[in-house]
Amino acid sequence: MPIIFLTACSQVNNDQKETVENVEKIEIVYFYSNQRCVFCKNMEKFLENAYEKIKRDKLQLKKINYDDKENKELVEKFSARNLGLYFNIISDNENIIKEDVSVWRYLNDQDEFTDYLEKKTKQWLDN
């Protein structure tokens, strides 16, 4: 008799409003690899365009090559498994790192992507 294992990815609802007090800075951190698909290339393009529209003094965009050995410490700091988008919310000299998996669903519309990113960062910056 065959045994069947069923598994599913856990889904995190990143659309919920999260409050962080005393935000000093937010780093939007995009990890990419040497080999990228169309979606990954769009992510970088969308991020750059969105950042230009929403940038503020306390907001910073960082693009980090996951495959570059010089970035090993950053990969470990963010527990990055490969490609992905993270927010590093710096509050009271502490790093509050949050992975964002919801952002990928906005890669078909630059305006929706920008709106999502703006709302996501404003929830922390406007406190």
N, C-alpha and C positions, 0 to 999 in steps of 0.2 A: 504494500500500500504506500503510495507516494505521500510525502509530507509537504505541505504547502505553507510557506511563510508569507504573511502579508505585512508589508511595511508602508509607511507613509512619511512624507516630510512634515515636520512640524511647521506650522505657519505662525508667524509672529505678527500681530496686528500693529504695524508701525504707524498707523494713522491716528492712534489715540494721542490726545494731548498729554505731553509730559512736561512737568515743571522742574526746572533746575534753578536754584537761587544763585545770585552773585556770579553770573557768567562773565568771565574775563575775555574769553575768545572762543570761537568755534572754528575748528578745522574740518573742512569737508575733504575727506581723504579717499581717493579713488586708486585702488590697486588694479594694475593691468599686467599682462604678460607679453612676452615677445610675439607669441602667436595669438592673434585676436580675430574673432568672428565679426560679422557685420554689426551685431548688437553691441559688442564691446567697443567697436569703433564709433558707433552712434552715441554710446554712453559718454565717451570722452568729448565728442563734438557738442552734445546737448549740455553737458556740464559746463564747458567753457562758455557757451552762449548764455546759459542761465546765470552763471557767476557774474558775467559782465553786467547783467541787468539788476542783480540783487546785491552786489557787493557792498559791504559796509566796513567801517573801521575794525570791527571785532570779528570779521568773517574772512577766512583764508581758504583757498583751494590748493590742495597738494595732490599731485599725480605721482604714484610710486610704482616703479617696475618691480613686480613680485619676483621675477626671475633673476634680478640683479643681486648678486651676493652681498654687495655693499648695503643693501636694504634689509638684511636679515634681522637686525634688531627691531626695525619698524614692523616687519611682518610678524615677529613674535609679540611685540607690544600690542598689536591690534588683533592678535590671534587670527590673522587672515589666512584663509585656506587656499585662496587663489584670487580670482577676480572678485571685486566687490566694492561697495560704497560704504563708508563709515563716517560717523560724526564723532569727533573728539571734542567734547564740551569741557572746557577748562574752567573750573569753578573752585575758588579758594585754593588755588595752586594744585588741584587734583585733576586728573584726567578721567572723564566719564566717557567711556567709549561705547558707541552704539552702532551696531551693524544695521543697515537699512536694505531689506530685501524687497520692499514695496516699490521702490523707485523704478525697477525694471519694467513695470507694467505701463509706464508713461513714455516709453521710448518710441512710440508711434506719433507723438505730438509734442513738438518743442514747447508750445505755450502751456500745455498741461504739465509738462515736466518742470518748467520754470515756476509755475504756480505752486506745485507740490513742494519743490525745494525751498521756495520763499516761505511758505506756511510752516514748513518743518523747522527752519532756522529761526523764524520770528517767535515761535513759541518759547524758545529759550532766551533769545535776545531781548524780548520785550518785558522781561520780568524785573 
